[in-house]
Amino acid sequence: MYKIMTSDLDETLLRQDGSISQANIDAIAQATQRGVKFVPNTGRSFLSVQALLKQLHLYQQPNEYVVSYNGGAVIENQGNRVIVSNAMPYAEAAQVFALMQKFDVDIHVYTLDHLYIYRLRADDRDYLATRGVAFTEMVGDFRQFKDDQIMKVICMNPDLTVRQNVYQAVTAAFEQINCTYSSGIYMEVNHAGVDKGNAILALGDPGVSAAEIIAIGDNANDLGMLTKVGMPVAVANGIPAVKRVAKLVTPHDYERGVADAIETLILR
C-alpha cells in the first residue's frame, strides 16, 4: 500500500547524541527490501547526513533522495544532484537576519552547500558537534550572501520565550512567511509555502499519491509533512501538536520509534 516512507532525523530517527539504533537501521532495510523508498526529511543540510546514508545503504544511490532545509531542497543521493530548490529571496532573508540580530540568539544562514553562524553560542556548537555539522563562523555583514542561494535562516536559544519573541517579530514583519520550531532550541524561517510536506509530495508526484506516503516526526517543523500525507506518525517523544495530527503514535521514542512504525505499517 505504501510506496514512500519519509522521516525527520533529529529526535525522530536519531538519538539525542546523533546516533541511530540498530533496530531502526534493520527495520529500514526490511522496508526498502519490500520496495518502500525511505527518504530522510530534515531541516539540516544534505551534506551533514552522508554518514547516515552510508549506514542506511542509500549513499550515492540513484533514485534515492534526501529532503533538506525543511523542504528548501530535494537532493538525489547519486552525485548529490539538486532536483528541487526553494531558496529564500535575498531581500527576505536579509530582513529576517536583521530582525534576529535584535535578540539574544545566534543565527544560522544556510546556503545550498554551506552553513554560516553569526554570534555562535557554545551550547549550539556542542549540539552541532553531535550531528557532525560543518560550519563557518560568519564574518562581515549579510551582503556577502547576495549571490548565493539562501535556503533558510534560523536562530538558536534554549529559552523558549526568546524564540517566541523572535517568531512574533518575524511573522509580524511579513504578510507570508514560514516559521517553525525545532529540536527544542531553534526557530526556523523558510520562504512561504516551503515545508517538508510540499517537498515530499513533489518528489512523489506523479507516481505516488499522498495516501501512499508515511511521514514520521516529532516537532513543529514536521507538521508540514504530517498534515499532508496519508499516514502521519508521531514518535513517542513527539510534542502534543504532532501527536494530535498523527494517526499512529509509536510506543517508543527515537530509540526505535521508526522501527515501530515500519513493523506496524509495512512488515505486518
N, C-alpha and C positions, 0 to 999 in steps of 0.2 A: 504493500500500500504506500509506504513512504519511500521517496527517492533521494531526498536530501536531509541530512541532519546538520544543523549549524549550532555551534556552541560558543558562548562567551568564554574567555580564558581565565582571567584573574578572579579568584574566589568562586569560580564555577567549575572549570575543568582542572585548574591548577590550585595546589595548596597555597597557604599563606607565604611559604618560602619560595614559591615559584615552581616547585617540582610537580610532577604528575604521578599519580599512583599507578601501580601495575594493573590494578583492577580496571581503571579507566582505559589504559593502553590496550589491554586484552579485549575489552568489550568493543572498542572502536575497530579493532582488527576484525572481529567477528562480524560487525555490521558492514564493513566495506567488502568482506568476502561474500556477503549476501546482496551486493550491488547497491548499497546505500552510500551515497557520496557524503564524506564528512568534511565540513567547511568550518575552520576556525573563524570566529567573528569577534574582532577585538577593537578596542579603542587605540591600541598601540600600533606602531609601525610593523609592516610585514617583515622588515629586516630583523626585528627583535624575536621573531618566532621560528627562525630557521632551525635552531636546535630541536625545538619541539616537533617540527615537521619530520626531522630525521627519526625521532622516536616513534612517530606515527606512520612511518614508511610513506610519507607524502612528499618528501623533499625532492624538488626539481622534477616532479612528475607532471606530464602533460594532462590537461583536462582535470586538474585538481587546483583548488583555489583557496585564497585567504581573503576575507573581507577585513579591511584595515581602516583605521582612523574613524571608527563609528560609521562606516559606510562611505567615508571620503574617497576610498579607492578599493577596487577589486583587482586582485593580482592573480595571474596564473602562475603556479609554482615553478613550472619549467621556464627558466630564464628570468624569473621574477617580472613577467611581462604585465604591464598595466593594461587592463582591458576596460576599466571604468575609472574615471577621475572626476570627483565632485569637489573641486577646490573652492575655497572662500575667495570672493572678490577682494583685491588688495585693500581697498578703502574700508571695507567692512572689518577685515582682520586688524587693520591699523587702529580703528576706532575701539574695537574690543580690547586690544592691548593697552591703549591709553586709559581706558576705564579701569582695567585691572591694576594698573600701576598705582592707583589711588588707595589700594587696600594692602593689608599685611599678608601678602601671598607671594609665592614665586610663580613664574609664568612660563609655560611651555609653548613654544612655537614649532609646530610640526610642518616642515616642508615635505615634499614627496619622498625624499630619501634621507632626511636627517632631522634630528631634534636639537633645538637650541633652548637653553633655560636661562631666564633672566632672574637675578637675585636668588640663586639656588639655596634652598634650605637643607640643613644637614639631615633632617628626617626624610626628606624627599630623596636625597642622594642614597640613603640607606635602603629605602623601598625599591628604588630603581635598580640597585645592585642585585636584589633578589630576582629580578626579571631579566638580568643580562642586557639592560637597555643602554646603548651607547648614546652619548650626548655631548654637546659643546656648550660651555658657559657663554652666554651671549655678551658680546662686547659691541658697543656702539648703539645707534638708535634703530628703530624699526625699518627705516628706509632701505636697509641692507637687503630686505626681502622683496623689494619692488619687482624684481624679475623672476621670482620663484613661484611655484605652485604652493600655496599655503593651504594645508589640508584641514587644520583645526588649531585653535588657541585654547589652552586650558590653564587653570590656576590651581594651586595646592595650598591648603592649610587644614590640619586635622580638626580645627574648630568649626563646627557646622554653622554657627552663627555668622562667622566671617564669610564662609562660602555662600550662605543665603543672601548676605548683603551684596556680594558681587553679582549673584544671579539676578537680584532685583534691579541693580544698576544697569546690567547689560540688557535685560528684557525691556526695561523702560526706554532704552535708547533706540530700539529698533522696532519697526512695525512687525517684522517677521524675522525670527532667528531661532535656532535650535540649541537650547541649553539643557544639560542633563548633569546629574551627579554620578560619580563612580568611585568604587573602592573605598568608600568612607573617608576620602581625603581630597578628592578632586571635584572641580566644577568645570565641565567641558562645553565648548562652544563650536558648533558646526554651522555651515550655511543652512538656511531654511530648507526643509524638505530632505535634508541629508540625514539618514539614520541607518542602523543596521538592518532594519526590515526592508526598506526600499532597495537596498543593495542586494540582499539575498533573493528578493523577488525578481530583480533584473537579471541576476545570474541564472535563475531557474527558467525564465521565460525564453522561448515559448514551450519548451519541452516538459516543464514541471509546473503544476499549479500550486497555489498556496496550500491547498488541502493535503498535498503530498510532502510538505516540509515540516520537520520537527525543529523547534528552536528551544535552546536551554539557556537560562540566565539566572542572575542573582540580584542585579542592581538596576537603578533607574535608567541608565543608558542602554539597557536591554529591552526596555518596554517597546521601543520602535519595532523590534522584530517579533516580540512575543504577541503583540496585538495584531500582527498581520499574517501569521502563518496558521496552518490548520491545527497544529498540535503544539501549544505553548507549554513549556515545562519549567518549573522553578526547582532549584536545588534547595535542600532543607535549610540552608543558611540564607536564603533569599530574603530581601526586605518585604514587608507586608504588601506593598503595592504590586510587587512581582507575583507574589503568591495569589493575590486576588484575581489576576488575569489568567493564571495557569490552569490548565485542565488536568495537570498531574503535578503533584509536589512529591519529590523523591524522599524516601526515608532517611537518606544520608546526605551529608554536605559534600563539598568538593573532594573529599577523600574517595568517594565512589558514587556520587550522585549521577554523573553522566552514565556510568555503568548501570545504575538502577534503571534509568530511562531506556537504555538500549535493551536491557533484558525484558522490560515490560512491554515495550512498543515494537520491537523488531525481532527478538530471538524467540519469544514465546509463540 
